[in-house]
Amino acid sequence: MYSHAKLLMGKFKNNEVVPNDVKEGYFAVFSVNSEEEPKRFILDLHWLNNPLFLKLLKQAEDEYGFQQKGVLEVPCHTAELQNILELKMG
């Protein structure tokens, strides 16, 4: 977990730790790249059906494989993820 992300943590059913600010029906994701600090987003589950977001998930699979533990990381700039989220909201 990132040291700059001070999160209140709670226990999940199978002893996994889940941040208290991630409510049911949402998930946390970090935009990660070598040029800037990771940025955390809390997204509604409907993003898991969005083609542009799925493209980022495919990039994450290609870069990290399925061995990620904890928060989901997508290899992109913060602005790229924000632009995808704004397209859907706008």
N, C-alpha and C positions, 0 to 999 in steps of 0.2 A: 504494500500500500504506500502511496506517496506521503512523504513527511509533511508536505504543505497542505494536504487534505485532512483537516482535523474533523473527523466525522464521529458522531455519536453512533455507537454500534449496538445492535441487538441480536439475539439468537434466533435463528430460523429453525424450522421444524427438524431438520437433520443435522443440527449443530453447526451449520454454516453461519457465518456472520454476515448480516445484511445491515447497511446503513439505515438508521431510523428515518431519514428524510426520503427514502425511496418507498413510496406508498404502493399498495397493491395495484397492479395494472401498469406499473412503470418499471423502468430499469435504468441503471447508471451506465454511462459510457464516457471514456476519455478519448479526446483527440490527442494523438501522440506523434511528434516528429522531432527531429534533431535540432530544429531551429528555434523552438519556443517551448515554454513550460507546458506540460499537459493541462488541458482544460476539461473539467467535468461537466457533463450534461445529464439531466434527468429527463428521460423520454417516455412517452406513452407507448404502450405495446404495439399500437397500430403502425409504428415506424418499421416493425419487422416485416411488413408487407410492402413497403415503399421501394420501388426499383432503384432509386438513387442510393438509398441507405443500404440496400442489399448489395450494391456494388462495393460500398465501403467494407461491408462484412466479408465479401469475397477477398478483398485486398488484405484484410486482417488474417483470414484463413491462409492465404498464400504466404504472408510474412511470418505469422506466429504459429500456424497450425492450429490444431484443436486442443492444445495442451495449456491454454490460458487458464489461470485460476484467478478468482476474484473478479474485480471489475473488468468489463469488456473494454479493450483498447482497439481503436481503429487508427491506422496509419495515415493521418491527414493533418493538414493545418486547421487550426481552429476556425478560420474564416471559411474554409471549404465546407465544414460541417454546418456552420451557421447559415451559409447560403442554401444548403439543401433544406434545412429546417424552415427557412424563410420562404422558400419556393412553395412548400406545402401549405404554410400558414397564410401566405399572401394571396 
